[in-house]
Amino acid sequence: MVPQSNETRKEYYINDLLFLPLSLSSHSVLLYVDIKEKKFSLLDPDPSSLILSYHLENHVKVLLQWFTSFLLPKHGYSDANKWPFIVRNDIPKQKNLVDYGIFVMKYGDCLMHGSCFPFK
């Protein structure tokens, strides 16, 4: 059941970490918002494939605009448009063409428990 009061909704939906896995065609990435550290990150298991593509770049721009103009200010984070956007390159990379989703979910799992990635 979804909480009904504004205060409950605020506590329920906004925590220190927000994860948004994106599946674009046959590629998946993770958009990660660290509210405590005030930063946005993109984690891509195969950065050579789509990270610089126009398709992904437009999706990320729209999502960042939604986060910075609507969601985060609604919950008291009015400076979100000044937070840095980081493309993480210190993460394990996939070595095949089929495990994008697995890597993206594992990135989220690892980030929930700290910032270490105990797999290669």
Backbone as JSON Lines, residues from 0, in Angstrom:
{"i":0,"aa":"M","n":[0.83,-1.18,0.0],"ca":[0.0,0.0,0.0],"c":[0.88,1.25,0.0]}
{"i":1,"aa":"V","n":[0.53,2.22,-0.83],"ca":[1.29,3.46,-0.92],"c":[0.85,4.4,0.2]}
{"i":2,"aa":"P","n":[1.79,4.98,0.93],"ca":[1.44,5.92,1.99],"c":[0.65,7.09,1.45]}
{"i":3,"aa":"Q","n":[-0.27,7.63,2.25],"ca":[-1.16,8.68,1.78],"c":[-0.77,10.09,2.21]}
{"i":4,"aa":"S","n":[-0.22,10.29,3.39],"ca":[0.1,11.64,3.83],"c":[1.4,12.13,3.19]}
{"i":5,"aa":"N","n":[1.52,13.45,3.02],"ca":[2.73,14.0,2.41],"c":[3.98,13.67,3.22]}
{"i":6,"aa":"E","n":[3.89,13.75,4.54],"ca":[5.05,13.47,5.38],"c":[5.48,12.01,5.27]}
{"i":7,"aa":"T","n":[4.52,11.11,5.27],"ca":[4.84,9.69,5.13],"c":[5.44,9.42,3.76]}
{"i":8,"aa":"R","n":[4.87,10.05,2.73],"ca":[5.38,9.87,1.38],"c":[6.83,10.33,1.3]}
{"i":9,"aa":"K","n":[7.13,11.44,1.93],"ca":[8.5,11.96,1.91],"c":[9.47,10.96,2.53]}
{"i":10,"aa":"E","n":[9.11,10.4,3.65],"ca":[9.97,9.42,4.3],"c":[10.07,8.13,3.5]}
{"i":11,"aa":"Y","n":[8.96,7.75,2.87],"ca":[8.9,6.48,2.16],"c":[9.68,6.53,0.84]}
{"i":12,"aa":"Y","n":[9.57,7.62,0.11],"ca":[10.15,7.68,-1.21],"c":[11.57,8.24,-1.26]}
{"i":13,"aa":"I","n":[11.92,9.11,-0.35],"ca":[13.24,9.74,-0.42],"c":[14.11,9.22,0.71]}
{"i":14,"aa":"N","n":[15.22,8.64,0.34],"ca":[16.21,8.16,1.27],"c":[17.53,8.76,0.83]}
{"i":15,"aa":"D","n":[18.63,8.23,1.24],"ca":[19.92,8.77,0.81],"c":[20.3,8.34,-0.6]}
{"i":16,"aa":"L","n":[19.71,7.26,-1.1],"ca":[20.09,6.71,-2.39],"c":[18.86,6.47,-3.25]}
{"i":17,"aa":"L","n":[18.95,6.85,-4.51],"ca":[17.9,6.56,-5.48],"c":[18.54,5.84,-6.66]}
{"i":18,"aa":"F","n":[17.91,4.77,-7.12],"ca":[18.43,3.99,-8.24],"c":[17.39,3.96,-9.35]}
{"i":19,"aa":"L","n":[17.86,4.17,-10.58],"ca":[16.98,4.07,-11.72],"c":[17.69,3.26,-12.8]}
{"i":20,"aa":"P","n":[17.4,1.95,-12.86],"ca":[17.99,1.14,-13.94],"c":[17.3,1.49,-15.25]}
{"i":21,"aa":"L","n":[18.08,1.67,-16.29],"ca":[17.54,2.02,-17.61],"c":[17.88,0.91,-18.6]}
{"i":22,"aa":"S","n":[16.87,0.47,-19.32],"ca":[17.08,-0.53,-20.36],"c":[16.76,0.15,-21.69]}
{"i":23,"aa":"L","n":[17.79,0.35,-22.48],"ca":[17.64,1.03,-23.76],"c":[18.02,0.06,-24.86]}
{"i":24,"aa":"S","n":[17.02,-0.41,-25.57],"ca":[17.26,-1.39,-26.61],"c":[17.88,-2.64,-25.99]}
{"i":25,"aa":"S","n":[19.09,-2.98,-26.38],"ca":[19.72,-4.18,-25.81],"c":[20.83,-3.8,-24.83]}
{"i":26,"aa":"H","n":[20.75,-2.61,-24.27],"ca":[21.8,-2.13,-23.37],"c":[21.15,-1.6,-22.09]}
{"i":27,"aa":"S","n":[21.78,-1.83,-20.96],"ca":[21.26,-1.34,-19.68],"c":[22.34,-0.55,-18.95]}
{"i":28,"aa":"V","n":[21.91,0.5,-18.26],"ca":[22.79,1.32,-17.43],"c":[22.06,1.63,-16.13]}
{"i":29,"aa":"L","n":[22.78,2.15,-15.16],"ca":[22.18,2.51,-13.88],"c":[22.42,3.99,-13.62]}
{"i":30,"aa":"L","n":[21.33,4.74,-13.43],"ca":[21.42,6.12,-12.98],"c":[21.24,6.08,-11.47]}
{"i":31,"aa":"Y","n":[22.17,6.68,-10.76],"ca":[22.26,6.57,-9.31],"c":[22.33,7.97,-8.73]}
{"i":32,"aa":"V","n":[21.46,8.28,-7.77],"ca":[21.47,9.58,-7.12],"c":[21.84,9.37,-5.65]}
{"i":33,"aa":"D","n":[22.94,9.99,-5.25],"ca":[23.39,9.93,-3.86],"c":[23.02,11.27,-3.22]}
{"i":34,"aa":"I","n":[21.93,11.28,-2.49],"ca":[21.41,12.52,-1.91],"c":[22.31,13.02,-0.8]}
{"i":35,"aa":"K","n":[22.86,12.13,-0.02],"ca":[23.74,12.53,1.08],"c":[25.0,13.23,0.55]}
{"i":36,"aa":"E","n":[25.58,12.67,-0.52],"ca":[26.79,13.25,-1.12],"c":[26.46,14.32,-2.17]}
{"i":37,"aa":"K","n":[25.19,14.46,-2.51],"ca":[24.71,15.44,-3.49],"c":[25.4,15.27,-4.84]}
{"i":38,"aa":"K","n":[25.15,14.09,-5.47],"ca":[25.73,13.85,-6.79],"c":[24.89,12.81,-7.55]}
{"i":39,"aa":"F","n":[24.98,12.91,-8.87],"ca":[24.36,11.96,-9.77],"c":[25.47,11.14,-10.41]}
{"i":40,"aa":"S","n":[25.22,9.84,-10.61],"ca":[26.22,9.0,-11.26],"c":[25.55,8.11,-12.29]}
{"i":41,"aa":"L","n":[26.29,7.82,-13.33],"ca":[25.85,6.87,-14.34],"c":[26.85,5.72,-14.34]}
{"i":42,"aa":"L","n":[26.34,4.5,-14.22],"ca":[27.18,3.31,-14.23],"c":[26.82,2.49,-15.46]}
{"i":43,"aa":"D","n":[27.8,2.24,-16.28],"ca":[27.6,1.54,-17.54],"c":[28.53,0.34,-17.59]}
{"i":44,"aa":"P","n":[27.99,-0.89,-17.69],"ca":[28.85,-2.07,-17.7],"c":[29.74,-2.17,-18.94]}
{"i":45,"aa":"D","n":[29.38,-1.47,-20.02],"ca":[30.18,-1.47,-21.24],"c":[30.18,-0.06,-21.81]}
{"i":46,"aa":"P","n":[31.01,0.83,-21.25],"ca":[30.98,2.23,-21.65],"c":[31.32,2.48,-23.11]}
{"i":47,"aa":"S","n":[31.95,1.54,-23.76],"ca":[32.3,1.75,-25.17],"c":[31.09,1.6,-26.08]}
{"i":48,"aa":"S","n":[29.99,1.03,-25.59],"ca":[28.88,0.74,-26.48],"c":[27.92,1.91,-26.69]}
{"i":49,"aa":"L","n":[27.38,2.47,-25.64],"ca":[26.35,3.5,-25.83],"c":[26.53,4.77,-25.03]}
{"i":50,"aa":"I","n":[27.47,4.85,-24.15],"ca":[27.53,5.98,-23.23],"c":[27.63,7.31,-23.97]}
{"i":51,"aa":"L","n":[28.28,7.36,-25.1],"ca":[28.41,8.61,-25.84],"c":[27.33,8.79,-26.91]}
{"i":52,"aa":"S","n":[26.42,7.84,-26.99],"ca":[25.43,7.93,-28.05],"c":[24.39,9.0,-27.75]}
{"i":53,"aa":"Y","n":[23.85,9.55,-28.79],"ca":[22.82,10.59,-28.7],"c":[21.59,10.05,-27.98]}
{"i":54,"aa":"H","n":[21.23,8.81,-28.26],"ca":[20.04,8.17,-27.68],"c":[20.12,8.15,-26.15]}
{"i":55,"aa":"L","n":[21.2,7.66,-25.6],"ca":[21.37,7.58,-24.16],"c":[21.51,8.97,-23.55]}
{"i":56,"aa":"E","n":[22.26,9.82,-24.2],"ca":[22.48,11.17,-23.69],"c":[21.16,11.92,-23.53]}
{"i":57,"aa":"N","n":[20.25,11.8,-24.49],"ca":[18.95,12.46,-24.38],"c":[18.11,11.91,-23.24]}
{"i":58,"aa":"H","n":[18.11,10.59,-23.06],"ca":[17.36,9.99,-21.95],"c":[17.89,10.5,-20.61]}
{"i":59,"aa":"V","n":[19.2,10.54,-20.47],"ca":[19.8,10.98,-19.22],"c":[19.48,12.45,-18.96]}
{"i":60,"aa":"K","n":[19.53,13.29,-19.99],"ca":[19.2,14.71,-19.81],"c":[17.77,14.89,-19.31]}
{"i":61,"aa":"V","n":[16.84,14.16,-19.91],"ca":[15.44,14.27,-19.49],"c":[15.27,13.8,-18.05]}
{"i":62,"aa":"L","n":[15.91,12.69,-17.69],"ca":[15.8,12.18,-16.32],"c":[16.45,13.12,-15.32]}
{"i":63,"aa":"L","n":[17.6,13.68,-15.65],"ca":[18.24,14.64,-14.75],"c":[17.36,15.87,-14.56]}
{"i":64,"aa":"Q","n":[16.74,16.31,-15.64],"ca":[15.84,17.46,-15.53],"c":[14.67,17.14,-14.6]}
{"i":65,"aa":"W","n":[14.12,15.94,-14.72],"ca":[13.01,15.53,-13.85],"c":[13.46,15.49,-12.39]}
{"i":66,"aa":"F","n":[14.64,14.9,-12.14],"ca":[15.16,14.85,-10.77],"c":[15.41,16.25,-10.22]}
{"i":67,"aa":"T","n":[16.08,17.11,-11.01],"ca":[16.51,18.42,-10.5],"c":[15.4,19.46,-10.48]}
{"i":68,"aa":"S","n":[14.41,19.32,-11.35],"ca":[13.34,20.32,-11.41],"c":[12.08,19.92,-10.66]}
{"i":69,"aa":"F","n":[11.87,18.64,-10.49],"ca":[10.61,18.2,-9.87],"c":[10.81,17.38,-8.6]}
{"i":70,"aa":"L","n":[11.38,16.21,-8.73],"ca":[11.4,15.27,-7.6],"c":[12.2,15.77,-6.4]}
{"i":71,"aa":"L","n":[13.45,16.11,-6.61],"ca":[14.29,16.52,-5.47],"c":[13.85,17.85,-4.86]}
{"i":72,"aa":"P","n":[13.53,18.9,-5.64],"ca":[13.04,20.13,-5.02],"c":[11.74,19.93,-4.23]}
{"i":73,"aa":"K","n":[10.89,19.05,-4.71],"ca":[9.64,18.77,-4.0],"c":[9.91,18.23,-2.59]}
{"i":74,"aa":"H","n":[11.06,17.61,-2.42],"ca":[11.42,17.03,-1.13],"c":[12.48,17.85,-0.4]}
{"i":75,"aa":"G","n":[12.62,19.13,-0.78],"ca":[13.48,20.04,-0.04],"c":[14.9,20.19,-0.55]}
{"i":76,"aa":"Y","n":[15.22,19.58,-1.68],"ca":[16.58,19.67,-2.23],"c":[16.58,20.65,-3.4]}
{"i":77,"aa":"S","n":[16.51,21.93,-3.1],"ca":[16.37,22.95,-4.14],"c":[17.67,23.21,-4.9]}
{"i":78,"aa":"D","n":[18.79,22.72,-4.42],"ca":[20.07,22.95,-5.08],"c":[20.49,21.78,-5.98]}
{"i":79,"aa":"A","n":[19.58,20.86,-6.27],"ca":[19.92,19.65,-7.02],"c":[20.45,19.95,-8.42]}
{"i":80,"aa":"N","n":[20.05,21.08,-9.0],"ca":[20.55,21.4,-10.35],"c":[22.04,21.76,-10.33]}
{"i":81,"aa":"K","n":[22.62,21.92,-9.16],"ca":[24.06,22.22,-9.04],"c":[24.89,20.99,-8.7]}
{"i":82,"aa":"W","n":[24.24,19.86,-8.47],"ca":[24.97,18.64,-8.12],"c":[25.75,18.14,-9.32]}
{"i":83,"aa":"P","n":[26.93,17.58,-9.1],"ca":[27.72,17.07,-10.24],"c":[27.13,15.79,-10.82]}
{"i":84,"aa":"F","n":[27.39,15.6,-12.11],"ca":[27.02,14.37,-12.81],"c":[28.31,13.65,-13.16]}
{"i":85,"aa":"I","n":[28.44,12.42,-12.68],"ca":[29.68,11.66,-12.83],"c":[29.39,10.37,-13.61]}
{"i":86,"aa":"V","n":[30.2,10.11,-14.6],"ca":[30.16,8.82,-15.28],"c":[31.23,7.97,-14.62]}
{"i":87,"aa":"R","n":[30.79,6.95,-13.88],"ca":[31.73,6.14,-13.11],"c":[32.52,5.23,-14.04]}
{"i":88,"aa":"N","n":[33.84,5.25,-13.91],"ca":[34.68,4.33,-14.68],"c":[35.51,3.44,-13.77]}
{"i":89,"aa":"D","n":[35.22,3.48,-12.47],"ca":[35.95,2.66,-11.49],"c":[35.14,1.43,-11.1]}
{"i":90,"aa":"I","n":[34.4,0.9,-12.05],"ca":[33.5,-0.22,-11.78],"c":[33.89,-1.41,-12.66]}
{"i":91,"aa":"P","n":[33.49,-2.62,-12.25],"ca":[33.76,-3.79,-13.1],"c":[33.05,-3.67,-14.44]}
{"i":92,"aa":"K","n":[33.68,-4.11,-15.49],"ca":[33.12,-4.07,-16.84],"c":[32.72,-5.47,-17.27]}
{"i":93,"aa":"Q","n":[31.66,-5.55,-18.03],"ca":[31.25,-6.85,-18.54],"c":[32.09,-7.2,-19.74]}
{"i":94,"aa":"K","n":[32.24,-8.49,-19.98],"ca":[33.11,-8.96,-21.05],"c":[32.34,-9.69,-22.16]}
{"i":95,"aa":"N","n":[31.01,-9.63,-22.09],"ca":[30.22,-10.26,-23.15],"c":[29.09,-9.3,-23.55]}
{"i":96,"aa":"L","n":[28.2,-9.74,-24.39],"ca":[27.13,-8.87,-24.89],"c":[25.76,-9.2,-24.31]}
{"i":97,"aa":"V","n":[25.7,-9.99,-23.24],"ca":[24.38,-10.41,-22.75],"c":[24.12,-10.1,-21.28]}
{"i":98,"aa":"D","n":[25.11,-9.7,-20.51],"ca":[24.93,-9.56,-19.07],"c":[24.69,-8.13,-18.58]}
{"i":99,"aa":"Y","n":[24.24,-7.23,-19.43],"ca":[24.03,-5.84,-19.01],"c":[23.13,-5.74,-17.78]}
{"i":100,"aa":"G","n":[22.0,-6.38,-17.83],"ca":[21.03,-6.31,-16.73],"c":[21.59,-6.84,-15.43]}
{"i":101,"aa":"I","n":[22.32,-7.94,-15.49],"ca":[22.92,-8.53,-14.3],"c":[23.92,-7.55,-13.67]}
{"i":102,"aa":"F","n":[24.76,-6.95,-14.51],"ca":[25.74,-5.99,-14.0],"c":[25.04,-4.79,-13.37]}
{"i":103,"aa":"V","n":[24.01,-4.26,-14.02],"ca":[23.31,-3.09,-13.51],"c":[22.69,-3.39,-12.15]}
{"i":104,"aa":"M","n":[22.05,-4.54,-12.0],"ca":[21.44,-4.89,-10.71],"c":[22.51,-5.12,-9.65]}
{"i":105,"aa":"K","n":[23.63,-5.72,-10.02],"ca":[24.72,-5.94,-9.07],"c":[25.35,-4.61,-8.65]}
{"i":106,"aa":"Y","n":[25.45,-3.64,-9.57],"ca":[25.93,-2.31,-9.19],"c":[25.05,-1.73,-8.09]}
{"i":107,"aa":"G","n":[23.74,-1.8,-8.29],"ca":[22.81,-1.28,-7.27],"c":[22.98,-1.99,-5.95]}
{"i":108,"aa":"D","n":[23.11,-3.3,-6.0],"ca":[23.29,-4.09,-4.78],"c":[24.56,-3.65,-4.05]}
{"i":109,"aa":"C","n":[25.66,-3.5,-4.78],"ca":[26.93,-3.1,-4.16],"c":[26.83,-1.69,-3.58]}
{"i":110,"aa":"L","n":[26.19,-0.77,-4.29],"ca":[26.07,0.6,-3.8],"c":[25.19,0.69,-2.56]}
{"i":111,"aa":"M","n":[24.24,-0.21,-2.43],"ca":[23.39,-0.24,-1.23],"c":[24.2,-0.62,0.01]}
{"i":112,"aa":"H","n":[25.29,-1.34,-0.2],"ca":[26.11,-1.83,0.91],"c":[27.46,-1.12,1.0]}
{"i":113,"aa":"G","n":[27.55,0.04,0.42],"ca":[28.81,0.78,0.37],"c":[29.18,1.01,-1.07]}
{"i":114,"aa":"S","n":[30.38,1.38,-1.32],"ca":[30.76,1.68,-2.7],"c":[31.78,0.71,-3.25]}
{"i":115,"aa":"C","n":[31.9,-0.46,-2.65],"ca":[32.89,-1.41,-3.16],"c":[32.22,-2.4,-4.12]}
{"i":116,"aa":"F","n":[33.0,-2.85,-5.09],"ca":[32.52,-3.81,-6.06],"c":[33.4,-5.04,-5.99]}
{"i":117,"aa":"P","n":[33.0,-6.05,-5.18],"ca":[33.86,-7.22,-4.94],"c":[33.79,-8.27,-6.04]}
{"i":118,"aa":"F","n":[33.53,-7.85,-7.26],"ca":[33.52,-8.78,-8.38],"c":[34.23,-8.11,-9.55]}
{"i":119,"aa":"K","n":[34.66,-8.92,-10.51],"ca":[35.4,-8.38,-11.67],"c":[34.66,-8.67,-12.94]}
